Amino acid sequence: MQGTIFDIKHYAIHDGPGIRQTIFFKGCPLSCWWCHNPESRSSEIIDLIKEEVVGEQKVCVTETIGKKYSVIDVLKEIEKDIVFFEESGGGITLSGGEPLLQYEFVLELLKQCRKREIHTCVDTTGNVSGEKLRNIAEFTNLFLYDIKHVDDKQHIKYAGVSNKQIINNLIMLDEMGKDIWIRFPLIPGINDDESEILRLMELLSGLKNKYPIQLLPYHKIGSQKYEKFGIDYNMSDYKEPEQEHIESILKMFSDARFAASIGG
């Protein structure tokens, strides 16, 4: 059994509690306009040929995006950081793309981490069958759960898929009593108006449990990747949110007694 991974980040501190190792899987069922990892969309390993100047000569260099790993390969990487997990209360975070597109591989990896008493976190879009997510949840300590837009039509427009399965799966995880952190990308002109924030709070208020919310303000850091990978970038005319606006939304959540923060 092999999984396709495009990056493994050691000493991550924004993807769950403590010091973590974040493993980025290739492939995603969504096509969010603002995605800062567009190289994760395709599940295929990609070879990019680019020119570099060495001295006075131009040479062609091949950059490979993605690599096949066995579960044992990944466990060897994880074991390098176990001392940091133990000292900080950290663990591993599976991200992407959407890690659950590689369901069988991820399930086996989570089972092996459970045997080793390693804290596990899955960063997911929630756009996966309920049965698969329920099986994954049995071996997952924490979910970082992405909500892009509450309005289904707008979700289809900006993320490429319906949000109905995503919301149903959130309700399922809530009923299972799982530990969840809600992640909400704050995109000016798309999902940051007062009515949309109120709809999000209404959705979350209907859950049995109250979960912390992480606001992820839009940034253009990954915009240059789109040209590199030959993907259309729809956010050229959108600006990053102003700090004052971010703070006002943070206050809306606080006034409604939600534990909200900025960033992961």
C-alpha positions in Angstrom: 0.0 0.0 0.0 1.4 3.4 -1.0 0.3 7.0 -0.5 1.1 10.1 -2.6 2.6 12.9 -0.5 4.0 16.2 -1.7 5.5 17.5 1.5 6.3 16.6 5.1 6.7 19.5 7.5 8.6 18.9 10.7 8.2 21.1 13.8 4.8 22.5 12.7 3.1 24.6 15.3 -0.1 25.8 13.5 -1.8 22.5 12.7 -3.0 21.4 16.1 -1.7 21.3 19.7 2.0 21.1 20.5 4.9 20.6 18.1 3.6 18.5 15.2 4.7 16.8 11.9 2.3 17.8 9.1 2.0 15.4 6.2 0.6 16.8 3.0 -1.3 14.4 0.7 -1.9 15.1 -3.0 -5.4 15.3 -4.4 -8.4 17.3 -3.5 -12.1 17.2 -4.5 -12.4 20.9 -4.0 -11.1 23.7 -6.3 -11.2 26.7 -3.9 -10.3 30.0 -5.7 -8.0 31.0 -2.8 -6.2 27.7 -2.3 -2.5 28.4 -1.3 -1.5 24.8 -2.2 -2.7 24.5 -5.8 0.0 21.8 -6.4 -2.1 19.6 -4.1 -5.2 19.6 -6.3 -4.1 16.8 -8.7 -3.5 13.4 -7.2 -0.8 12.7 -9.9 2.9 13.1 -9.4 4.0 16.0 -11.6 7.4 16.7 -13.2 8.1 20.4 -13.9 11.0 21.3 -16.2 12.4 24.8 -15.5 15.4 26.7 -16.6 18.1 27.8 -14.1 21.2 29.9 -14.7 24.4 28.3 -13.5 27.3 30.6 -14.1 26.9 31.8 -17.7 24.9 28.8 -18.8 21.2 27.9 -18.7 20.4 24.4 -17.6 17.1 22.5 -17.5 16.2 21.2 -14.0 13.3 18.8 -13.3 11.3 19.4 -10.1 9.1 16.6 -9.0 5.9 17.4 -7.1 4.8 14.4 -5.1 6.4 11.1 -4.0 5.1 7.6 -3.3 5.5 6.5 0.3 4.6 3.2 2.1 3.1 3.4 5.6 6.4 2.2 6.9 8.2 5.0 5.1 6.0 7.6 6.7 6.3 6.0 10.2 10.1 6.3 9.9 9.7 10.0 9.3 7.2 10.3 12.2 9.6 8.5 14.6 12.2 11.2 14.0 10.0 13.7 15.9 8.5 11.6 18.7 10.6 13.2 21.4 9.2 16.6 20.4 5.6 15.2 20.5 6.2 13.8 24.0 7.6 17.0 25.3 5.0 19.4 23.8 1.9 17.3 23.7 2.1 17.3 19.9 1.7 14.6 17.2 1.0 14.2 13.5 -1.4 16.1 11.3 -2.6 14.7 8.0 -3.4 17.5 5.6 -3.4 18.2 1.8 -5.1 18.5 -0.5 -7.6 16.2 1.1 -5.9 13.3 2.9 -9.1 11.2 3.0 -9.0 10.8 -0.8 -6.3 8.3 0.1 -8.6 6.6 2.5 -7.1 3.1 2.9 -3.6 4.4 3.3 -4.6 7.1 5.8 -6.7 4.6 7.8 -3.7 2.2 8.1 -1.4 5.0 9.0 -3.7 6.2 11.8 -4.1 2.7 13.1 -0.3 2.4 13.3 0.0 5.7 15.1 -2.7 4.6 17.6 -0.6 1.5 18.4 2.3 3.8 19.1 0.2 6.2 21.2 0.9 9.1 18.9 -1.7 12.0 18.9 -3.4 12.2 15.5 -5.1 15.1 13.8 -6.8 15.1 10.4 -7.2 18.4 8.5 -10.2 17.8 6.2 -12.7 19.4 3.9 -15.2 16.9 5.1 -16.1 16.1 1.5 -16.0 12.3 1.9 -18.5 9.6 2.5 -19.9 9.4 6.0 -18.9 5.8 6.3 -15.3 6.5 5.5 -15.2 9.5 7.9 -16.8 7.5 10.7 -14.1 4.8 10.3 -11.3 7.4 10.2 -12.8 9.1 13.3 -12.2 5.9 15.4 -8.5 6.5 15.1 -8.3 10.3 15.1 -7.9 12.4 18.2 -8.7 15.8 16.6 -10.2 17.1 13.4 -9.4 20.5 11.8 -12.6 20.9 10.0 -12.8 23.4 7.1 -16.0 25.3 6.5 -15.6 27.5 3.3 -19.1 28.9 2.8 -22.5 28.1 4.4 -24.5 29.0 1.3 -24.5 25.9 -1.0 -24.7 27.8 -4.3 -21.8 30.0 -3.3 -19.9 27.0 -2.1 -20.3 25.4 -5.5 -19.2 28.6 -7.2 -16.1 29.2 -5.2 -15.1 25.7 -4.1 -16.4 23.6 -7.0 -18.6 21.2 -5.0 -21.8 21.2 -2.8 -21.4 21.7 0.9 -24.2 19.3 1.9 -22.0 16.3 2.5 -19.6 18.5 4.4 -22.2 19.9 6.8 -23.8 16.4 7.3 -20.4 15.0 8.2 -19.8 17.8 10.6 -23.0 17.0 12.4 -22.1 13.3 12.4 -18.7 14.0 14.1 -20.4 16.3 16.6 -22.9 13.5 17.5 -19.9 11.1 17.9 -18.4 13.5 20.4 -15.2 14.0 18.5 -12.7 16.8 19.3 -13.1 19.4 16.5 -11.5 22.8 15.6 -13.5 24.7 13.0 -11.4 26.4 10.4 -13.0 29.3 8.4 -11.0 31.0 5.6 -11.9 34.7 5.6 -12.1 35.8 2.0 -13.1 39.4 1.3 -16.1 39.7 -1.0 -16.8 36.0 -0.9 -17.7 34.9 2.7 -16.8 37.8 5.0 -20.0 39.8 5.1 -22.1 40.0 8.3 -24.9 37.9 6.9 -22.5 35.0 6.1 -20.9 35.2 9.5 -24.3 35.0 11.2 -25.2 32.0 9.1 -22.0 30.3 10.1 -22.7 31.0 13.8 -26.3 29.7 13.3 -24.9 26.4 11.9 -22.4 26.0 14.7 -24.9 26.9 17.4 -27.1 24.0 16.2 -24.4 21.5 17.1 -24.5 19.7 20.4 -21.0 21.0 21.4 -19.3 24.3 21.0 -16.0 24.2 19.1 -13.1 26.7 18.8 -13.0 28.6 15.6 -9.9 29.6 13.7 -10.2 32.4 11.2 -7.8 32.1 8.4 -7.5 35.5 6.6 -6.9 35.3 2.8 -3.3 36.0 1.7 -1.6 36.0 -1.7 1.5 34.1 -0.6 0.7 31.1 -2.9 -0.5 33.2 -5.9 2.7 32.7 -7.9 2.3 28.9 -7.8 -0.7 29.1 -10.1 1.3 30.3 -13.1 4.0 27.8 -12.2 1.5 24.9 -12.4 -0.5 26.3 -15.3 -3.7 26.9 -13.2 -6.0 29.9 -13.6 -5.8 32.2 -10.6 -9.3 33.8 -10.0 -8.2 35.9 -7.1 -6.1 38.5 -8.9 -8.6 41.3 -8.2 -9.2 40.4 -4.6 -7.4 42.2 -1.7 -6.2 40.7 1.5 -8.6 41.6 4.4 -7.7 44.6 6.5 -6.8 44.0 10.1 -9.7 46.2 11.4 -12.2 44.1 9.5 -10.7 40.8 10.8 -10.9 42.2 14.3 -14.6 43.2 13.8 -15.5 39.6 12.8 -13.5 38.2 15.7 -15.6 40.4 18.0 -18.8 39.1 16.4 -17.8 35.5 17.4 -16.7 36.7 20.8 -19.9 38.5 21.5 -21.8 35.3 20.6 -19.7 33.4 23.1 -17.6 31.5 20.6 -13.9 30.9 21.3 -12.4 32.3 18.1 -8.8 33.1 17.2 -6.9 34.4 14.1 -4.7 31.8 12.4 -4.0 28.2 13.1 
